[in-house]
């Protein structure tokens, strides 16, 4: 206790001495000594959504897991989505399209964002340290045409712009589940993972996506569901997430690995 009181008294004396000085006489070394323990600001991360619901938008569990891990990592998050119509609307109780119904990607994504969302057209890499794209079929239907056109797909113009901006600025990009196909299409030669390359009795039902990624000119790296692959050269981090049929906590762990690597690469 005596030692603790001595430390506290020393700190208080330093603060009192600093306060008594005129602004011009406060040396940089003294300022640094007083503020060396100040917390560093967290990374500013843009989260790009594609709607709300696994079959026609963002996979909600993935988006939620990303937000939890970003919060734990001290990141400042801003959520974006393109202001475009969905490819179609799926009745999630039946897994079938709802005939005659249409929805907007930005409006639907606002459900996950609790209303705090911005049009993707306004996203600039200059204002953020990293970008993350959750999966869900919306990435393959609304952010691109991959679900219909495979390797010949087109990518939404703002999604393509954002990927290129962050890449050219040397800022990290995270993608999970099916979303790595976006990077494979836009960033030539990038390394990504969507998990394993064989279905293995149904454990990896979308294993064929790996071949499409290779056809796009990217390199596919086999990873487990709780792992993340880091392309150090391109600063692209990917994890399989729901490309694997497994318990939710394994998917949560893999997303955590991805988020931690993204934050690490951001330098924040």
Sine and cosine of phi, psi and omega as CSV:
sin_phi,cos_phi,sin_psi,cos_psi,sin_omega,cos_omega
0.00,0.00,-0.63,0.78,0.00,-1.00
-0.88,0.47,-0.65,0.76,0.00,-1.00
-0.90,0.43,-0.65,0.76,0.01,-1.00
-0.90,0.44,-0.68,0.73,0.02,-1.00
-0.89,0.46,-0.58,0.81,0.01,-1.00
-0.91,0.42,-0.67,0.74,0.02,-1.00
-0.90,0.43,-0.71,0.70,0.00,-1.00
-0.88,0.47,-0.70,0.72,0.00,-1.00
-0.88,0.48,-0.63,0.78,0.01,-1.00
-0.90,0.43,-0.69,0.73,0.01,-1.00
-0.90,0.44,-0.68,0.73,-0.01,-1.00
-0.90,0.44,-0.62,0.78,0.02,-1.00
-0.90,0.43,-0.64,0.77,0.01,-1.00
-0.91,0.42,-0.68,0.74,0.02,-1.00
-0.90,0.44,-0.67,0.74,0.01,-1.00
-0.90,0.44,-0.66,0.75,0.01,-1.00
-0.91,0.41,-0.64,0.76,0.01,-1.00
-0.90,0.44,-0.67,0.74,-0.04,-1.00
-0.91,0.40,-0.49,0.87,-0.04,-1.00
-0.98,0.21,-0.26,0.97,-0.01,-1.00
-0.98,0.19,0.50,-0.87,0.12,-0.99
-0.96,0.29,0.44,-0.90,-0.05,-1.00
-0.80,0.60,-0.60,0.80,-0.06,-1.00
-0.95,0.32,-0.35,0.94,-0.04,-1.00
-0.99,-0.13,0.03,1.00,0.03,-1.00
-0.99,0.16,0.98,-0.21,-0.11,-0.99
-0.95,0.31,0.45,-0.89,0.02,-1.00
-0.84,0.54,-0.61,0.79,-0.04,-1.00
-0.91,0.42,-0.62,0.79,0.02,-1.00
-0.93,0.36,-0.67,0.74,0.04,-1.00
-0.86,0.51,-0.68,0.73,-0.03,-1.00
-0.90,0.43,-0.64,0.77,-0.01,-1.00
-0.89,0.45,-0.62,0.79,-0.03,-1.00
-0.97,0.24,-0.43,0.90,-0.11,-0.99
-0.93,-0.36,0.14,0.99,-0.08,-1.00
-0.90,0.44,-0.39,0.92,-0.02,-1.00
-0.99,-0.10,0.10,1.00,0.01,-1.00
-0.91,0.42,0.69,-0.73,-0.03,-1.00
-0.91,0.41,0.61,-0.79,0.05,-1.00
-0.98,0.22,0.57,-0.82,0.04,-1.00
-0.90,0.43,0.58,-0.81,0.00,-1.00
-0.96,0.27,0.25,-0.97,0.02,-1.00
-0.92,0.40,0.61,-0.79,0.08,-1.00
-1.00,-0.07,0.93,-0.37,-0.12,-0.99
-0.91,-0.42,0.75,-0.66,0.09,-1.00
-1.00,-0.08,0.82,-0.57,0.04,-1.00
-0.96,-0.29,0.86,-0.51,-0.10,-1.00
-0.96,-0.27,0.89,-0.45,-0.03,-1.00
-0.98,-0.19,0.22,-0.98,-0.08,-1.00
-0.73,-0.69,0.42,0.91,-0.07,-1.00
0.85,-0.53,-0.31,-0.95,-0.07,-1.00
-0.63,-0.77,0.97,-0.23,-0.01,-1.00
0.77,-0.63,0.74,-0.67,-0.19,-0.98
-0.83,0.56,-0.63,0.78,-0.15,-0.99
-0.99,0.11,-0.27,0.96,0.02,-1.00
-0.64,-0.77,0.16,0.99,-0.04,-1.00
-0.37,-0.93,-0.55,-0.83,0.01,-1.00
-0.97,0.26,0.63,-0.78,0.14,-0.99
-0.96,0.29,0.92,-0.39,-0.17,-0.98
-0.90,0.43,-0.64,0.77,0.02,-1.00
-0.89,0.46,-0.62,0.79,0.02,-1.00
-0.92,0.39,-0.71,0.70,0.01,-1.00
-0.87,0.49,-0.69,0.73,0.00,-1.00
-0.90,0.44,-0.69,0.72,0.01,-1.00
-0.88,0.47,-0.67,0.75,0.03,-1.00
-0.87,0.49,-0.72,0.70,-0.01,-1.00
-0.89,0.46,-0.64,0.77,0.03,-1.00
-0.89,0.46,-0.75,0.67,-0.03,-1.00
-0.92,0.38,-0.58,0.82,0.07,-1.00
-0.91,0.40,-0.65,0.76,0.04,-1.00
-0.88,0.48,-0.72,0.70,0.02,-1.00
-0.89,0.47,-0.53,0.85,0.00,-1.00
-0.99,0.10,0.05,1.00,0.05,-1.00
0.98,0.22,0.32,0.95,-0.05,-1.00
-0.98,0.18,0.45,-0.89,0.14,-0.99
-0.98,-0.18,0.88,-0.47,-0.16,-0.99
-0.94,-0.33,0.69,-0.72,0.17,-0.99
-0.82,-0.58,0.74,-0.68,-0.10,-0.99
-0.97,-0.23,0.68,-0.73,-0.05,-1.00
-0.75,-0.66,0.36,-0.93,0.16,-0.99
-0.34,-0.94,0.47,-0.88,0.02,-1.00
-0.96,0.28,0.59,-0.81,0.03,-1.00
-1.00,0.01,0.97,0.24,-0.06,-1.00
-0.64,-0.77,0.34,-0.94,0.07,-1.00
-0.94,0.34,0.51,-0.86,0.15,-0.99
-0.93,0.37,0.41,-0.91,0.08,-1.00
-0.86,0.52,-0.70,0.71,0.10,-1.00
-0.27,-0.96,0.09,-1.00,0.03,-1.00
-0.92,-0.39,0.77,-0.64,0.00,-1.00
-0.96,-0.27,0.75,-0.66,0.16,-0.99
-0.97,0.24,0.95,-0.30,-0.11,-0.99
-0.95,0.32,-0.22,0.98,0.09,-1.00
-0.98,0.18,-0.37,0.93,-0.05,-1.00
-0.89,-0.45,-0.33,0.94,-0.08,-1.00
0.95,0.31,0.38,0.93,-0.05,-1.00
-0.84,-0.55,0.47,-0.88,0.04,-1.00
-0.88,0.47,0.60,-0.80,0.09,-1.00
-1.00,-0.02,0.96,-0.29,-0.07,-1.00
-0.90,0.44,0.70,-0.71,0.08,-1.00
0.98,0.21,0.08,1.00,-0.01,-1.00
-0.96,-0.29,0.63,-0.78,0.05,-1.00
-0.70,-0.71,0.52,-0.86,0.02,-1.00
-0.63,-0.78,0.35,-0.94,-0.02,-1.00
-0.98,-0.22,0.69,-0.72,-0.07,-1.00
-0.90,0.44,-0.69,0.73,0.00,-1.00
-0.90,0.44,-0.71,0.71,-0.01,-1.00
-0.89,0.45,-0.68,0.74,0.00,-1.00
-0.94,0.35,-0.62,0.78,0.01,-1.00
-0.90,0.43,-0.48,0.88,0.01,-1.00
-0.87,0.49,-0.38,0.92,0.05,-1.00
-0.89,0.46,-0.69,0.73,0.01,-1.00
-0.95,0.30,-0.59,0.81,-0.05,-1.00
-0.98,0.18,0.03,1.00,-0.05,-1.00
0.82,0.57,0.59,0.81,0.08,-1.00
1.00,0.02,-0.28,0.96,-0.05,-1.00
-1.00,-0.05,1.00,0.06,-0.09,-1.00
-0.61,-0.79,0.44,-0.90,-0.06,-1.00
-0.77,-0.64,0.57,-0.82,0.07,-1.00
-0.85,0.52,0.75,-0.66,-0.02,-1.00
-0.84,0.54,-0.45,0.89,0.01,-1.00
-0.87,0.50,-0.36,0.93,-0.03,-1.00
-1.00,-0.07,-0.03,1.00,-0.01,-1.00
-0.97,0.23,0.80,-0.60,0.06,-1.00
-0.81,-0.58,0.73,-0.68,0.02,-1.00
-0.88,0.48,-0.41,0.91,-0.01,-1.00
-0.89,0.46,-0.41,0.91,-0.07,-1.00
-0.99,-0.16,0.06,1.00,-0.07,-1.00
-0.64,-0.76,0.36,-0.93,-0.02,-1.00
-0.99,-0.16,-0.30,0.95,-0.03,-1.00
-0.29,-0.96,0.30,-0.95,0.07,-1.00
-0.72,-0.69,0.60,-0.80,0.02,-1.00
-0.74,-0.68,0.68,-0.74,0.01,-1.00
-0.88,-0.48,0.94,-0.35,0.13,-0.99
-0.94,0.35,0.19,-0.98,0.05,-1.00
-1.00,-0.06,-0.53,-0.84,-0.21,-0.98
0.98,-0.19,0.45,-0.89,-0.06,-1.00
-0.89,0.46,-0.28,0.96,0.05,-1.00
-0.87,0.50,-0.52,0.85,0.03,-1.00
-0.91,0.42,-0.52,0.85,-0.03,-1.00
-0.99,-0.12,-0.16,0.99,-0.03,-1.00
-0.90,-0.43,-0.60,0.80,-0.10,-1.00
-0.95,-0.31,-0.55,0.84,0.05,-1.00
-1.00,0.02,-0.25,0.97,0.04,-1.00
-0.36,-0.93,0.03,-1.00,0.07,-1.00
-0.95,-0.32,0.40,0.92,-0.09,-1.00
-0.85,0.53,-0.59,0.80,-0.03,-1.00
-0.88,0.48,-0.46,0.89,-0.04,-1.00
-0.98,-0.20,-0.67,0.74,-0.19,-0.98
-0.96,-0.29,-0.08,1.00,0.02,-1.00
0.82,0.57,-0.73,-0.68,-0.06,-1.00
-0.90,0.44,-0.28,0.96,0.01,-1.00
-1.00,-0.07,0.27,0.96,-0.09,-1.00
-0.92,0.39,0.31,-0.95,0.14,-0.99
-0.93,-0.37,0.48,-0.88,0.00,-1.00
-0.93,-0.37,0.67,-0.74,0.07,-1.00
-0.72,0.69,0.69,-0.72,-0.13,-0.99
-0.86,0.50,-0.60,0.80,0.01,-1.00
-0.97,0.25,-0.56,0.83,0.09,-1.00
-0.89,0.45,-0.72,0.70,0.03,-1.00
-0.88,0.48,-0.71,0.71,0.01,-1.00
-0.87,0.50,-0.73,0.69,-0.03,-1.00
-0.89,0.46,-0.72,0.69,0.02,-1.00
-0.85,0.52,-0.70,0.71,-0.01,-1.00
-0.93,0.37,-0.63,0.77,0.01,-1.00
-0.88,0.47,-0.75,0.66,-0.01,-1.00
-0.91,0.41,-0.65,0.76,0.01,-1.00
-0.89,0.45,-0.73,0.68,-0.01,-1.00
-0.92,0.40,-0.48,0.88,0.02,-1.00
-0.99,0.11,-0.06,1.00,-0.01,-1.00
0.94,0.33,0.48,0.88,-0.01,-1.00
-0.97,-0.25,0.63,-0.78,-0.11,-0.99
-0.93,0.36,0.50,-0.87,0.03,-1.00
-0.79,-0.61,0.77,-0.63,0.07,-1.00
-0.93,-0.37,0.64,-0.77,0.03,-1.00
-0.59,-0.80,0.60,-0.80,0.03,-1.00
-0.71,-0.70,0.26,-0.97,0.01,-1.00
0.88,0.47,-0.83,-0.56,-0.02,-1.00
-0.99,0.11,-0.27,0.96,-0.08,-1.00
-0.84,0.54,-0.48,0.88,0.04,-1.00
-0.82,0.57,-0.35,0.94,0.04,-1.00
-0.89,0.45,-0.45,0.90,0.03,-1.00
-0.90,0.43,-0.72,0.69,0.03,-1.00
-0.92,0.40,-0.63,0.78,0.00,-1.00
-0.87,0.49,-0.59,0.81,0.00,-1.00
-0.97,0.24,-0.65,0.76,-0.15,-0.99
-1.00,0.01,-0.63,0.78,-0.08,-1.00
-0.96,-0.26,1.00,-0.06,-0.12,-0.99
-0.84,0.55,0.77,-0.64,0.08,-1.00
0.99,0.14,0.12,0.99,-0.02,-1.00
-0.93,0.38,0.44,-0.90,0.08,-1.00
-0.99,-0.17,0.78,-0.63,0.02,-1.00
-0.61,-0.79,0.20,-0.98,0.15,-0.99
-0.74,-0.67,0.59,-0.81,0.23,-0.97
-0.84,-0.55,0.32,0.95,0.05,-1.00
0.95,-0.31,-0.77,-0.64,-0.03,-1.00
-1.00,-0.09,0.24,-0.97,-0.08,-1.00
-0.96,-0.27,0.02,1.00,0.09,-1.00
-0.80,-0.60,0.53,-0.85,-0.07,-1.00
-0.93,0.38,-0.48,0.88,0.07,-1.00
0.80,0.60,0.80,0.60,0.06,-1.00
0.94,0.34,0.41,0.91,0.04,-1.00
0.99,-0.15,-0.07,1.00,0.01,-1.00
-0.93,0.38,-0.54,0.84,0.01,-1.00
-0.85,-0.53,0.97,0.26,-0.14,-0.99
-0.91,0.42,-0.32,0.95,-0.02,-1.00
-0.94,-0.35,0.47,0.88,-0.07,-1.00
-0.85,0.53,-0.47,0.88,0.00,-1.00
-0.88,0.47,-0.32,0.95,0.02,-1.00
-0.87,0.49,-0.50,0.87,-0.01,-1.00
-0.86,0.51,-0.64,0.76,0.01,-1.00
-0.92,0.38,-0.61,0.79,0.05,-1.00
-0.90,0.43,-0.61,0.79,0.04,-1.00
-0.89,0.45,-0.67,0.75,0.05,-1.00
-0.90,0.43,-0.62,0.79,0.01,-1.00
-0.91,0.41,-0.42,0.91,0.04,-1.00
-0.98,0.19,-0.09,1.00,0.02,-1.00
1.00,-0.09,0.12,0.99,0.02,-1.00
-0.99,-0.10,0.22,-0.98,0.05,-1.00
-0.98,-0.21,0.79,-0.61,0.05,-1.00
-0.99,-0.13,0.75,-0.67,-0.02,-1.00
-0.90,-0.43,0.82,-0.57,-0.03,-1.00
-0.95,0.31,0.80,-0.60,0.02,-1.00
-0.63,-0.77,0.42,-0.91,0.09,-1.00
-0.98,0.18,0.23,-0.97,-0.09,-1.00
-0.91,0.41,-0.47,0.88,-0.02,-1.00
-1.00,-0.03,0.12,0.99,-0.04,-1.00
-0.94,-0.33,0.29,-0.96,0.13,-0.99
-0.80,-0.60,0.61,-0.79,0.10,-1.00
-0.99,-0.17,0.73,-0.69,0.00,-1.00
-0.92,-0.39,0.89,-0.46,0.16,-0.99
-1.00,0.00,1.00,-0.10,-0.10,-0.99
-0.89,0.46,-0.62,0.79,-0.03,-1.00
-0.90,0.45,-0.71,0.70,-0.06,-1.00
-0.99,-0.11,-0.07,1.00,-0.03,-1.00
0.83,0.56,0.72,0.69,0.05,-1.00
-0.91,-0.42,0.79,-0.61,-0.05,-1.00
-0.86,-0.51,0.78,-0.63,-0.06,-1.00
-0.72,-0.69,0.43,-0.90,0.05,-1.00
-0.54,-0.84,0.52,-0.86,-0.13,-0.99
-0.93,0.37,-0.60,0.80,-0.04,-1.00
0.78,0.63,-0.79,-0.61,-0.11,-0.99
-0.98,0.21,0.22,0.98,0.21,-0.98
-0.94,0.35,-0.24,0.97,0.02,-1.00
-0.93,-0.37,0.67,-0.74,0.10,-0.99
-1.00,0.06,0.98,-0.21,-0.06,-1.00
-0.39,-0.92,0.01,-1.00,0.00,-1.00
-0.92,0.38,0.56,-0.83,-0.08,-1.00
-0.84,0.54,-0.59,0.81,-0.08,-1.00
-0.92,0.38,-0.46,0.89,0.07,-1.00
-0.93,0.38,-0.65,0.76,0.04,-1.00
-0.90,0.43,-0.68,0.74,0.04,-1.00
-0.86,0.51,-0.66,0.75,0.00,-1.00
-0.91,0.41,-0.66,0.75,0.02,-1.00
-0.90,0.43,-0.65,0.76,0.04,-1.00
-0.91,0.43,-0.61,0.79,0.07,-1.00
-0.88,0.48,-0.66,0.75,0.04,-1.00
-0.88,0.47,-0.67,0.75,0.03,-1.00
-0.89,0.46,-0.76,0.66,-0.04,-1.00
-0.88,0.47,-0.69,0.73,0.00,-1.00
-0.87,0.49,-0.65,0.76,0.01,-1.00
-0.93,0.37,-0.62,0.78,0.05,-1.00
-0.88,0.48,-0.74,0.68,0.00,-1.00
-0.90,0.44,-0.62,0.79,0.04,-1.00
-0.89,0.46,-0.70,0.71,-0.01,-1.00
-0.93,0.36,-0.41,0.91,0.01,-1.00
-0.95,0.31,-0.32,0.95,0.00,-1.00
0.98,0.20,0.20,0.98,-0.04,-1.00
-0.97,-0.24,0.00,0.00,0.00,0.00
